Amino acid sequence: MTPDCKEIRKSILLASQKSGHGHIPTCFSIVEILYAVYSTMKHDPSNPKLEDRDMFILSKGHGSLGLYCVLAKFGYFKPERVHAFGGFQSDFGCHVDRLKVPGVEASTGSLGHGIGIATGIALAFKIKNSKRRVFAIIGDGESNEGSVWEAMLVAVDRKLDNLTVIYDNNQSQLRSLQIKNPAAHFEGFGCAVTQVNGHDVNALKNELLKKADTVKIIIADTVKGYGCKTFIENQYSWHRRPPNEAEYEQLIKELG
């Protein structure tokens, strides 16, 4: 784990403990993915509406706290602002809101919707002959939604080589309907697919920089709750709750 990604995870824990909200294990699984995306795409924290910026869409919107802490790390706002996460009239809702948080490009939360938005934006850029790129994270559980695959049909048909989708393969659906061998599914739709360790920042960066002649899918093999033994061993009991003070101290120790 890189020092920056460890710091982001500590920020997630602190904001969750202070606010009383947070899907921490799912946020932990995408930290390196988010960090790699914002390390490679064109964006400017001092000018979030930069005209020729690339765009990122968090389709699995319940990972909002992870995105907020990464945006704070890259300088979009002070980390302390995120401590109001989920609070009354807070800008930092449990699902992201593009009208309230600098750097957020789409309001997401209903699973399966963000990937359609990302596909539409990428298609608009193509029509305009723009060189701007679109990146999106989708979850493995979210991919049970038919809208994910409908978006892929459009993306492949329109040869959207400006769209990169990162599939968070954190095995969150093991107790229900797990998609086995997601790479084969995406390949069957005609996507350009690669698979990497989703906690290896350099491997992710390398794949994000590579070009394809159609929509690119990166299967990121991740661990839900990565970095903390407590989360990994008790994923389901931590699905939607923050740590109390004693648990927070223990989790910080586990992060090292």
N, C-alpha and C positions, 0 to 999 in steps of 0.2 A: 504494500500500500504506500503510495507516495505521501510525503508530508502534507501537501495541499489537500489531498483527498481525505486524509485523517482529520485535518482541521475542519473540513466541510462536515464530516460526520459528527464531530464534536459540536458544531454549530447546530446541526439538526437535533441532536439530543438536548441541547440547552434550550432551544426554542420550544421543543415539545414539552419539556419539563415545566417551563415557565408558563406556557399557554394552556396546557391541559389538553392538547390535541395532537394528532399526527399518526399517519401510517408509516411508522419508522422502518420496519423491515423492507418494505417495497421501495422506500426512498434510498436505503442503503444499497440496494442492488443496482441502482442506476447512477451512483455518484461518479464513477469513472467514465461512464458513457457521456454524461452531461459535461464533465470537465473536458473530455476529448473533443466534443462537438464545439464548445465555446473556445477551445484552444486553436481550432482549425478554420472555423467559418468566419466570414467577413462580418464584423459588427463593431459598434463603438459605444461603450457604456456612457460616454459623455454626450452622445447624440443618438439615443435609442431609435429615433426615426430616420436615421441615415438613409438617404434615398436609394442607394444601390446596395444596401445591406442584404446578406443572406438571412433566411428566416428559419426559426426552430419552433416546432409544434410538439407539446407534450400531450400525446393522445391519451396516455394513462394518467388522467388528470389528478388522481388521488396521490400521485407522487409529487404534489405541489411543493411540499416543504423542502424536498431535495432540490427542486428547481430554484426556489427562493434563495436557498443558502449558496448555491452555485452562482446565481446572479450577484449576490452580495459579495462573494469572493472575487468576482471579476469587476467589481466597482460600480454596479448600477445603483446601489444604495447602501447605507450603513447596516451591518449585520444586526445591530440592536433593534432595528425597525421590525425585523421578523419575529421578535418576541411577542408581538401582538397577534400572532398567527391564530386565526379562527375566532378572534374576539369580536365583540359587538362593534359594528361599524369599522372594523379593521379593513385596510386595503388588502391584507394578506389572508384571503379566504382559504378554506380547506380545499377548494378547487380554484384554479387560477382564473383571473379576470383581466383581460387585455386592456380594459379601460382604467384599471387601478394600479397596476404594477409595471414599472418601466422594464422593458425587455420581454414582456409576455406578448406574444403575437396572436394568440387565439384563446378564447375562454373555453376550457374543456372540463370534462368530468364525467359526462355520459359516455360510457365506454363504446368505442367503435366510431366515434364522431370525428376525432382529431385527424385521423388518417385521411378521411374524405376531404377535410379542409386543406390539409397539406397537398393532396393531389390536385385540388382545384387551384391552389396558389401556384403550384409548379406548372400547371397547364396555362395559366394566365401569363406567367413569365415567358413560356415558350411562344405563345401567340404574339407577345410584344418583342420577341427576339432579344430578350434580356439574358444576361449571363448570370443573373442571380440564381442561387441554389436554395433548396428547401430540405430541411432535415426533420425527421419525426421519430419519436420513440413510441412503440406500441408494446403492450404487455402480452405474455403468452395466454393469460386468461381472457384478456380483451379480444384475442383473436378467435374466440368462439363466436364472435359477432359476424354475421354475414356481410355487414357493411365494410369490414376490413377487406374481404376478398372481392367485393364489388369495386372498391377503390383500386385494387391491384389490376383488375381487368381493364379499367380505364387507363391506368398509368402505363401498362404494357402496350395497349392499343395505340396510345399517343406517343410511345417511345420517350417517356419522360426521364431522360438521362440526367436531368437537373434535380431529381428527387432521390434522396437516400433515406431509407427506413431502417431503424435499428430495432430489432426484435429482442426484448428483454426476456431471455429464456431462463427464468429463475425458478421454473418448476412449481409455480404457485397453484397449479390446478391438479396436483397429484391426487387429491381426494375426490375429484369430479371428472371433468372431461379434458384430459391432457392431450395436446396435439403432439403426437410422436413424430420425430424427424421433420420439424418445420421446414428445414431447408428443401426437402423433397417437394413439399406442398408449394412453396414459392417458385421453385424451379418449374413445376408443372404449370404454373400460370405464366411462365415465360420471363420471370425476373432474373436478373444477374445476382447470384447469391454467393456469399462468403460466410465463413464461420470463425469466430475468434473467442479468446478468453475475454469476457466482458469486464474483467477487473485489471486488464493490462492496458494502461493508458497509451503506451507507444504502439502497441498492436492495433488499437482502435484508431489512433491518429493515422497510421499508415493506410488502413482500409478506407477511412473517410476521405483521404486525399486522392485515392485511385478513381479513375473514370470508368464508366461503362457506357454501352450504347442503348441502354434502357434503364428502367427504374432499378436501383441497386438496393439489395437487402443485406444487412449485416446481422447474422444471428449471433447475438452476444450471450455466451454462456455465463450466467451469473449465479450467485448464491444469495437467496433472500435473507437479509440481515447481515450480509458480509461485514466482517470486522468485529462482531460481538458474538461470542459463544452462546450467550443467553438467548439472543434472537434466533440464531440458527437452530438451536435445539428446541425452541418453543415458539415456532413461527405463528401458529394459529392463536395462541393465547395473547400474542402481541399484535394481532392484526390491526386493532383500532384503539390503542390506549397509550397514554404517555407514561413515563416512569415517575415514581414518587422520588423523594429526595435520596433515600437510601439506594434505590435501584439506579438512579442516575449516577451516583458515585461508583457503584459497581460496574456499570456499563462503560464509564470513562476509563476505569482501570483496565477493562478488557480491551479497549482500543489502544492501550499502551501509552 
